[in-house]
Amino acid sequence: MAVASRAAEYRPLPPAPTPGLSADNWLLHDALHNRLILYLPGYHAPAHAYYQWVRLQAGQPLPLSFAAQPGLSVFIDNRLVFRASKAGAYTIDLGRSLPRQATAAHLLAVWQPDGFPAIGSFTAAPALESTPKGAMAVTSAPVRTTNLARPQQATLQSQSLLLGLLVVGLLYGIVRSAYPAGLARVLQIADFMGTSADAPSFLVRPAFTLLNLVLTLLFALSLSLLLTALHTDFSSLPLVNQLLKVPESATLARVGLYAGLIVAFMLGKFLIVEALSYIFDLRPLATIHYREFLRTTLLLGLLIPVVLLLLLSLNAYWPYVVKIANGFVLVLLTVTVLRVARTLHQHTSLLNLHLFAYLCATEILPLAVLLKLIVFTYPD
């Protein structure tokens, strides 16, 4: 009887992995018990990493199509095979990432460090005759990972950005309490639009005051946080990348580097304006030029924390917010140049060849460089 009793026990085996992907077989990592559990939409909260067992054979293609945001990574058996550099639709061949071996089950992992992967877009696409534009092949030298729970550590980046945003908000509040009158002059929209009678006197006030220096530091910090959230780097410029190489995982180091570069540019712009105004014989316009540049930049910079908050809040649910945030940086740089050109035109006509050449040297050329560095970083 004991033998019969033991023979009657039945324990179902897990289903065998399928060659393609299944929309309802995604797994989550249970850190408490160090195991993978079935992901149930509506029951489990969205996660940064999802897993699924797939059956692959070396040399046999298995094209995988999906939509990705910047930073999305795909792993096979804890080995990195793909990382998205920009948002778009991609197709990769999982079969090329395997060494020569027999058909076996492999663990597919999808990790979005600062958001949630769109797992509904992952499909086992049919073989393609050619790689479409935007598709990326599997990297030939994959980076190995040693911990299954490593994708969950990516929340540190978003937490660092949120902490930085909180610090910026607190510092703006302190400045508002310490310098109410000075900050009120910066926030005068009528003065900015040129309808205030006090506008000419505003432009001839000293540029290097304690309030302006503090606002410049806050502007640099908030813009560096936004650029870090947008995954903007210098990878498209090899020379700059060699001189200023900071890994994407070092969030605080990247924020510090960007903030230092922004402050250096803001202060260096004064030297450029002074030098070129002397060369083009436009010394009377140097003070007005730099003051307008500083006023416009600092005023529009007050909107950066709002844009960063929207980006961090909606990125996981509305990917289009990334383009909006990137567009805001474009508007910030362009409006500053247009405001400077308008103010200089009120004192000396832009039809003056010296003024036009001076404007191109001090604003148009730096604008083109900045757009390439922090807006159009990744080629289409």
C-alpha positions as CSV (number, residue, x, y, z in Angstrom):
1,M,0.0,0.0,0.0
2,A,2.8,2.4,0.8
3,V,4.3,1.8,-2.7
4,A,0.9,2.4,-4.4
5,S,0.4,5.6,-2.3
6,R,3.8,7.0,-3.4
7,A,3.1,6.1,-7.0
8,A,-0.2,8.0,-6.9
9,E,1.5,11.3,-6.1
10,Y,1.6,13.6,-9.1
11,R,3.5,16.9,-9.5
12,P,3.0,18.8,-12.8
13,L,6.1,19.9,-14.6
14,P,6.5,23.4,-15.9
15,P,5.6,23.9,-19.5
16,A,8.3,23.4,-22.0
17,P,9.8,26.7,-23.5
18,T,8.4,27.6,-26.9
19,P,10.6,28.7,-29.8
20,G,8.9,32.1,-29.9
21,L,7.6,34.5,-27.2
22,S,4.4,34.1,-25.3
23,A,2.5,37.3,-24.3
24,D,1.3,35.7,-21.1
25,N,4.5,33.9,-19.9
26,W,6.5,36.8,-18.7
27,L,8.2,36.3,-15.3
28,L,9.3,38.6,-12.5
29,H,12.2,38.1,-10.1
30,D,11.1,37.5,-6.5
31,A,14.0,39.0,-4.6
32,L,12.8,37.7,-1.3
33,H,12.9,34.1,-2.3
34,N,15.4,34.5,-5.2
35,R,13.2,32.9,-7.8
36,L,11.2,33.8,-10.9
37,I,7.4,34.0,-10.6
38,L,4.7,34.5,-13.2
39,Y,3.9,38.1,-14.0
40,L,0.1,38.8,-13.6
41,P,-1.0,42.1,-15.2
42,G,-3.3,44.0,-12.9
43,Y,-2.0,42.1,-9.9
44,H,1.8,42.9,-9.9
45,A,3.0,46.4,-10.2
46,P,5.0,47.3,-13.3
47,A,8.7,46.2,-13.0
48,H,11.9,47.4,-14.5
49,A,12.9,43.8,-15.6
50,Y,10.9,40.9,-17.1
51,Y,12.0,37.4,-17.9
52,Q,10.9,34.5,-20.1
53,W,12.2,31.1,-21.0
54,V,12.7,30.6,-24.7
55,R,13.9,27.7,-26.7
56,L,16.8,28.6,-29.0
57,Q,19.2,26.8,-31.2
58,A,22.6,28.2,-32.2
59,G,22.6,29.1,-35.9
60,Q,18.9,29.0,-36.2
61,P,17.6,32.6,-36.5
62,L,14.9,33.9,-34.2
63,P,14.3,37.6,-35.0
64,L,12.7,39.5,-32.2
65,S,10.9,42.8,-32.8
66,F,10.1,45.3,-30.1
67,A,9.7,49.0,-29.3
68,A,12.4,50.4,-27.0
69,Q,13.2,53.6,-25.1
70,P,16.8,54.7,-24.5
71,G,18.6,52.4,-22.2
72,L,16.5,49.3,-22.7
73,S,18.7,46.2,-22.6
74,V,18.1,42.6,-23.6
75,F,19.9,39.7,-22.0
76,I,20.3,36.0,-22.9
77,D,21.3,33.8,-19.9
78,N,22.4,36.9,-18.0
79,R,24.5,38.1,-20.9
80,L,23.9,41.4,-22.6
81,V,23.1,41.1,-26.3
82,F,21.5,44.5,-27.0
83,R,21.1,48.0,-25.6
84,A,19.0,50.7,-27.2
85,S,20.7,54.1,-27.7
86,K,17.6,55.9,-28.6
87,A,13.8,55.4,-28.8
88,G,12.5,53.4,-31.8
89,A,11.5,50.1,-33.1
90,Y,14.2,47.4,-33.3
91,T,14.7,43.9,-34.6
92,I,17.5,41.6,-33.3
93,D,18.3,38.0,-34.0
94,L,18.6,36.1,-30.7
95,G,20.1,33.0,-32.5
96,R,23.3,34.9,-33.3
97,S,24.0,35.5,-29.6
98,L,24.4,31.8,-28.8
99,P,27.5,29.7,-29.0
100,R,27.5,26.5,-31.0
101,Q,25.4,24.1,-28.9
102,A,22.3,21.9,-29.1
103,T,18.8,23.2,-28.7
104,A,18.2,24.2,-25.1
105,A,16.1,26.5,-23.0
106,H,17.5,30.0,-22.4
107,L,16.5,32.8,-20.1
108,L,15.5,36.0,-21.9
109,A,15.6,39.2,-19.8
110,V,14.4,42.6,-20.7
111,W,15.5,45.5,-18.6
112,Q,14.5,49.2,-18.7
113,P,16.7,51.0,-16.1
114,D,14.7,54.2,-15.8
115,G,11.2,53.0,-16.7
116,F,9.2,50.0,-17.6
117,P,9.7,47.9,-20.8
118,A,6.8,47.8,-23.2
119,I,6.6,44.0,-23.0
120,G,3.4,44.0,-25.1
121,S,5.5,45.0,-28.1
122,F,7.9,42.0,-27.9
123,T,7.0,39.6,-30.7
124,A,8.9,36.8,-32.5
125,A,8.9,38.4,-35.9
126,P,9.4,36.4,-39.1
127,A,12.9,36.4,-40.7
128,L,13.7,39.6,-42.5
129,E,15.6,39.8,-45.8
130,S,17.4,42.9,-44.7
131,T,17.8,44.9,-41.6
132,P,15.5,47.9,-41.6
133,K,16.6,51.4,-40.7
134,G,16.8,51.7,-36.9
135,A,17.4,48.0,-36.4
136,M,20.5,47.0,-34.6
137,A,22.4,43.7,-34.7
138,V,23.5,41.8,-31.7
139,T,26.7,43.1,-30.2
140,S,29.7,40.9,-31.0
141,A,31.3,41.4,-27.6
142,P,28.6,41.2,-25.0
143,V,29.0,42.4,-21.5
144,R,28.5,39.8,-18.9
145,T,26.4,40.2,-15.8
146,T,26.7,38.2,-12.6
147,N,23.6,38.9,-10.7
148,L,20.1,38.1,-11.8
149,A,18.6,40.9,-9.7
150,R,20.9,43.6,-11.2
151,P,18.2,45.3,-13.3
152,Q,16.4,46.3,-10.2
153,Q,19.5,48.4,-9.2
154,A,18.6,50.8,-12.0
155,T,16.0,52.5,-9.8
156,L,19.0,54.2,-8.1
157,Q,19.3,56.5,-11.1
158,S,15.7,57.6,-11.0
159,Q,16.0,58.1,-7.3
160,S,19.1,60.2,-7.7
161,L,17.4,62.4,-10.3
162,L,14.3,62.8,-8.0
163,L,16.6,63.7,-5.1
164,G,18.4,66.2,-7.2
165,L,15.1,67.7,-8.4
166,L,14.1,68.0,-4.7
167,V,17.3,69.8,-3.9
168,V,16.8,72.2,-6.8
169,G,13.3,73.0,-5.6
170,L,14.5,73.6,-2.1
171,L,17.3,75.9,-3.2
172,Y,14.9,77.9,-5.4
173,G,12.7,78.3,-2.4
174,I,15.7,79.5,-0.3
175,V,16.6,82.0,-3.0
176,R,13.0,83.2,-3.2
177,S,13.0,83.8,0.6
178,A,16.5,85.5,0.7
179,Y,16.2,87.6,-2.4
180,P,12.5,88.4,-3.0
181,A,13.0,91.7,-4.8
182,G,15.9,90.5,-7.0
183,L,14.1,87.3,-8.0
184,A,10.9,89.3,-8.7
185,R,12.8,91.4,-11.3
186,V,13.9,88.2,-13.0
187,L,10.3,86.9,-13.1
188,Q,8.8,90.0,-14.7
189,I,7.2,88.8,-17.9
190,A,6.3,92.3,-19.0
191,D,10.0,93.3,-18.7
192,F,11.0,90.2,-20.6
193,M,8.5,90.9,-23.4
194,G,9.8,94.5,-23.7
195,T,6.6,96.2,-22.6
196,S,8.0,97.5,-19.3
197,A,9.3,101.0,-19.1
198,D,12.1,99.8,-16.9
199,A,13.5,97.4,-19.5
200,P,16.5,99.6,-20.6
201,S,17.7,100.1,-17.0
202,F,17.3,96.3,-16.4
203,L,19.8,95.5,-19.2
204,V,22.5,97.8,-17.9
205,R,22.5,96.5,-14.3
206,P,25.6,94.6,-13.2
207,A,25.6,91.0,-14.5
208,F,27.8,89.4,-11.8
209,T,25.8,89.8,-8.7
210,L,25.5,87.1,-6.0
211,L,21.9,86.5,-7.0
212,N,22.8,85.9,-10.6
213,L,25.7,83.6,-9.7
214,V,23.4,81.5,-7.5
215,L,20.7,81.4,-10.2
216,T,23.4,80.3,-12.7
217,L,24.4,77.4,-10.5
218,L,20.8,76.4,-10.0
219,F,20.2,76.6,-13.8
220,A,23.3,74.5,-14.4
221,L,22.2,71.9,-11.9
222,S,18.6,71.6,-13.2
223,L,19.7,71.4,-16.8
224,S,22.3,68.8,-16.0
225,L,19.6,66.7,-14.3
226,L,17.4,67.0,-17.4
227,L,20.2,66.0,-19.8
228,T,21.1,63.0,-17.6
229,A,17.4,61.9,-17.6
230,L,17.4,62.2,-21.4
231,H,20.5,60.0,-21.7
232,T,22.3,62.7,-23.6
233,D,26.0,62.1,-23.9
234,F,29.0,63.0,-26.0
235,S,29.2,59.6,-27.8
236,S,28.6,61.2,-31.2
237,L,31.8,63.3,-30.9
238,P,34.8,61.0,-30.6
239,L,37.3,63.7,-29.5
240,V,35.1,65.1,-26.8
241,N,34.2,61.5,-25.7
242,Q,37.9,60.7,-25.2
243,L,38.5,63.9,-23.1
244,L,35.3,63.7,-21.1
245,K,34.4,60.0,-20.7
246,V,31.9,59.3,-17.9
247,P,30.0,56.0,-17.8
248,E,26.2,56.2,-18.1
249,S,25.8,54.3,-14.8
250,A,27.6,57.1,-12.8
251,T,24.6,59.3,-12.4
252,L,26.1,61.7,-9.9
253,A,29.4,62.0,-11.9
254,R,27.4,62.8,-15.1
255,V,25.3,65.4,-13.3
256,G,28.4,67.0,-11.9
257,L,30.2,67.0,-15.2
258,Y,27.3,68.5,-17.1
259,A,26.8,71.2,-14.4
260,G,30.4,72.1,-14.5
261,L,30.4,72.4,-18.3
262,I,27.2,74.5,-18.2
263,V,28.6,76.9,-15.6
264,A,31.9,77.2,-17.5
265,F,30.0,78.0,-20.7
266,M,27.8,80.6,-18.9
267,L,30.9,82.4,-17.5
268,G,33.0,81.9,-20.6
269,K,30.3,83.5,-22.7
270,F,31.1,86.8,-21.0
271,L,34.7,86.6,-22.2
272,I,33.6,85.7,-25.7
273,V,31.2,88.6,-25.8
274,E,33.8,91.0,-24.5
275,A,36.5,89.8,-26.9
276,L,34.4,89.8,-30.0
277,S,32.7,93.1,-29.3
278,Y,36.1,94.6,-29.2
279,I,37.1,92.9,-32.5
280,F,33.9,94.0,-34.3
281,D,34.0,97.5,-32.7
282,L,30.7,97.0,-30.8
283,R,31.9,97.6,-27.3
284,P,28.8,99.6,-26.2
285,L,26.6,96.5,-26.9
286,A,28.7,94.1,-24.9
287,T,27.0,94.7,-21.5
288,I,23.5,94.7,-23.0
289,H,24.3,91.6,-25.0
290,Y,25.5,89.5,-22.0
291,R,22.8,90.9,-19.7
292,E,20.0,89.8,-22.2
293,F,21.6,86.4,-22.6
294,L,21.8,85.9,-18.9
295,R,18.3,87.2,-18.2
296,T,16.6,85.0,-20.9
297,T,18.6,81.9,-19.9
298,L,17.8,82.2,-16.2
299,L,14.1,83.0,-16.8
300,L,13.5,80.1,-19.1
301,G,15.6,77.9,-16.7
302,L,12.9,78.2,-14.1
303,L,10.8,75.9,-16.2
304,I,13.4,73.1,-16.3
305,P,12.4,71.5,-13.0
306,V,8.8,71.4,-14.2
307,V,9.9,69.6,-17.4
308,L,12.1,67.2,-15.5
309,L,9.3,66.4,-13.1
310,L,7.0,65.6,-16.1
311,L,9.7,63.5,-17.7
312,L,10.3,61.4,-14.6
313,S,6.6,61.0,-13.9
314,L,5.3,60.2,-17.4
315,N,8.2,58.5,-19.1
316,A,7.0,55.0,-18.2
317,Y,3.4,55.6,-19.4
318,W,3.8,58.2,-22.2
319,P,7.1,57.7,-24.1
320,Y,6.4,60.8,-26.2
321,V,7.3,63.0,-23.2
322,V,10.9,62.3,-24.0
323,K,10.6,64.2,-27.3
324,I,8.8,67.0,-25.6
325,A,11.6,67.4,-23.0
326,N,14.2,67.3,-25.7
327,G,12.2,69.9,-27.7
328,F,12.1,72.1,-24.6
329,V,15.9,72.2,-24.6
330,L,15.8,73.1,-28.3
331,V,13.4,75.9,-27.5
332,L,15.4,77.1,-24.6
333,L,18.6,77.5,-26.7
334,T,16.8,79.0,-29.7
335,V,14.7,81.5,-27.8
336,T,17.8,82.8,-26.1
337,V,19.5,83.5,-29.4
338,L,16.3,85.2,-30.8
339,R,15.9,87.4,-27.7
340,V,19.6,88.5,-27.9
341,A,19.2,89.3,-31.6
342,R,16.0,91.3,-31.0
343,T,17.6,93.3,-28.2
344,L,20.7,94.1,-30.2
345,H,18.5,95.0,-33.2
346,Q,16.7,97.7,-31.1
347,H,20.1,99.4,-30.6
348,T,21.8,98.8,-33.9
349,S,20.1,97.4,-37.0
350,L,21.0,93.9,-38.0
351,L,21.5,95.2,-41.5
352,N,24.8,96.4,-40.2
353,L,27.3,93.9,-41.5
354,H,29.5,94.2,-38.3
355,L,26.5,93.5,-36.1
356,F,25.4,90.5,-38.2
357,A,28.9,89.0,-38.3
358,Y,29.2,89.6,-34.5
359,L,25.9,87.9,-33.9
360,C,26.9,84.9,-36.0
361,A,30.2,84.6,-34.1
362,T,28.7,85.0,-30.6
363,E,25.3,83.3,-30.9
364,I,24.7,81.4,-34.2
365,L,27.9,79.3,-34.2
366,P,27.6,78.4,-30.4
367,L,24.0,77.5,-31.0
368,A,24.9,75.1,-33.7
369,V,27.5,73.4,-31.5
370,L,25.1,73.2,-28.5
371,L,22.3,71.7,-30.6
372,K,24.7,69.0,-31.8
373,L,26.0,68.3,-28.3
374,I,22.8,68.2,-26.2
375,V,19.8,68.0,-28.6
376,F,20.8,66.1,-31.7
377,T,23.2,63.9,-29.9
378,Y,22.2,60.6,-31.6
379,P,22.2,60.5,-35.4
380,D,18.9,59.4,-37.1
